[in-house]
Amino acid sequence: MPEHTHDPIRDLENFDSGGLAMTPLEPAQVRRLGDRRRTRRNALVVAAGVVAVAVALSPAVLLNKGDGSEAPSPAVTTSPTPSPSSSPSPTAPTTSATEPPQVITYPGNGIEVASASDTAKLTGTTQEFRDFIAGQLQKLIAEGSSCTGAATSVTVQKYSSAGYAIGAVNSCGGNAELWADFQGQWQEGMGTQDAWNCDTLTYLGVPKTFAGDCFDEAGDFGPTGTDGVDLGMTAAEVEVAGGTVHEGPAGSCSTMLLPYFSPRDGSTDGYVGPDQKVVMIAARPGVTTPEAVGLGSSGAKVRQAYPGGNLVSGYWIVKLGHGTEYEFQLGQEDTVSEMLLADSDQPCTQ
């Protein structure tokens, strides 16, 4: 297991590590893994948390763009929302104690953004949020280029000045989205076709009074990989699976972006080692292990799920066999602030 000493990489947001020694897959096998993930994410079922409950949206609501005429922006309703009852994450957005955050709930199914100019309809939001939504739309347009005739849009249903919002995305399919101004930048907090993950809400500092119902669901992070990308894959196989590898200098490690996620400034989703094989994978908010552990999970939950682990330099290390391990960083509040899947002797963050 690598010694956890301070490294600039550890300052990257939501960084995970991993690296299973395994026989590389044929590109066709990797492509099937990516196709299976794409089918799951793009299923034509859209669910979104609105007000204090999860509200199911019919696919027709997001896919139907009307007759092409542009209606004037609807009025919005604003109201203060209470702060979370529990202590917020130390990196969660904060608001003035004298000015409670304002919540904007857009009428009907929300404001549909089908072009960059449509962001002007998001009255009451910040320019940073509107620019972020415009960027999300461009990402969807690029992803949807392979789906002939697919309607592409982002729908914003609810926004809080505290730094979070919910809505839905539609391209080749659709799902509900939670967005958060987290660690200084707007980013995808979680995409789902079910309810929100409770631990993710804790991690992002989003109160349930805003997001609605949540539950903790088992996921596919580990023991070999996630989102169709496994430890031991070659850089070429990662690209075939839908990920992106940003090559470093010769003989050094390269950074990696997992499929279906937007890039984040100063962050990476993992590393490809000098031998051009994946040695570390990072968990994003909403990504969980088969034991339902993810970012924001309590230390007690981690220890119960993995009683054979050991605490080393603030990380609960769980040996997985074949020279690989889970690494759960437990923050000041004894919650998971970083979740990694890594080769025990990976060379990229030592």
LINZI-V798425 format. One record per pair of residues at least 4 apart in sequence whose C-alpha atoms are under 6 Angstrom apart, sorted by the first residue. I is the first residue (numbers start at 1). J is the second residue. Records with the same first field share a line. If there is no record, write none. Layout:
# LINZI-V798425
I=J ; J
This chain:
# LINZI-V798425
1=344 ; 345
2=344 ; 345
12=266 ; 267
13=267
14=338
15=282
16=281 ; 282 ; 283 ; 339 ; 340
17=270 ; 280 ; 281 ; 282 ; 340 ; 341 ; 342
18=279 ; 280 ; 281 ; 340 ; 341 ; 342 ; 343
19=231 ; 232 ; 278 ; 279 ; 280 ; 324 ; 342 ; 343
20=231 ; 232 ; 324 ; 343
21=232
22=232
24=233
27=237
30=241
31=240 ; 241
33=228
34=228 ; 241
38=42
39=43
42=173 ; 174
43=173
44=59 ; 173 ; 174
45=59
46=57 ; 174 ; 175 ; 176 ; 193
47=56 ; 57 ; 176 ; 193
48=54 ; 55 ; 56 ; 176
49=53 ; 54 ; 55 ; 211 ; 212
50=54 ; 55
52=209 ; 212
53=212 ; 213
54=212 ; 213
60=64
63=151
73=121
76=106
77=104 ; 105
78=103 ; 104
79=102 ; 103
80=100 ; 101 ; 102 ; 103
84=207
88=205
89=205
91=183
92=182 ; 204 ; 205
93=163
95=162
101=161 ; 162
102=160 ; 161
103=159 ; 160
104=158 ; 159
105=158
106=110 ; 157
110=155 ; 156 ; 157
111=155 ; 156
112=154 ; 155
113=118 ; 153 ; 154 ; 155
114=153
116=134
119=130
140=144 ; 171
144=171 ; 172
147=172
150=172
151=171
152=170 ; 171
153=170
154=168 ; 169
155=167 ; 168
156=167
157=166 ; 167
158=165 ; 166
159=165
160=164
163=180 ; 181
164=179 ; 180
165=178 ; 179
166=177 ; 178
167=176 ; 177
168=175 ; 176 ; 177
169=174 ; 175
170=174
175=192 ; 193
176=191 ; 192
177=190 ; 191
178=189 ; 190
179=187 ; 188 ; 189
180=186 ; 187 ; 189
181=185 ; 186
189=285
190=286
195=214
196=214
197=214 ; 215 ; 216
198=214 ; 215 ; 216
199=296 ; 297
200=285 ; 286 ; 296
201=205 ; 206
202=296
203=296
208=212
217=292
218=290 ; 291 ; 292
219=288 ; 289 ; 290
220=226 ; 289 ; 290
221=225 ; 226 ; 288 ; 289
224=230 ; 231
225=229 ; 230 ; 231
231=278 ; 279
232=277 ; 278
233=237 ; 277 ; 278
234=276 ; 277
235=276
238=243
239=243 ; 244
242=259
243=257 ; 258 ; 259
244=256 ; 257
245=255 ; 256
246=254 ; 255
247=254
248=252 ; 253 ; 254
251=274
252=274
253=272 ; 273 ; 274 ; 348
254=271 ; 272
255=270 ; 271
256=269 ; 270 ; 271
257=269
269=281 ; 282
270=280 ; 281 ; 282
271=278 ; 279 ; 280
272=276 ; 277 ; 278 ; 279
273=277 ; 279
279=342 ; 343 ; 346
280=341 ; 342
281=341
282=340
283=287 ; 339
285=295
288=292 ; 293 ; 294
289=293
293=297
295=336 ; 337
296=335 ; 336
297=335 ; 336
298=335
299=334 ; 335
302=306
303=307
309=316 ; 317 ; 318
310=316 ; 317
311=315 ; 316
314=329 ; 330
315=327 ; 328 ; 329
316=327 ; 328
317=326 ; 327
318=325 ; 326
319=325
320=324 ; 325
323=343 ; 344
324=342 ; 343 ; 344
325=341 ; 342
326=340 ; 341
327=339 ; 340
328=338 ; 339
329=336 ; 337 ; 338
330=334 ; 335 ; 336 ; 337
331=335 ; 337
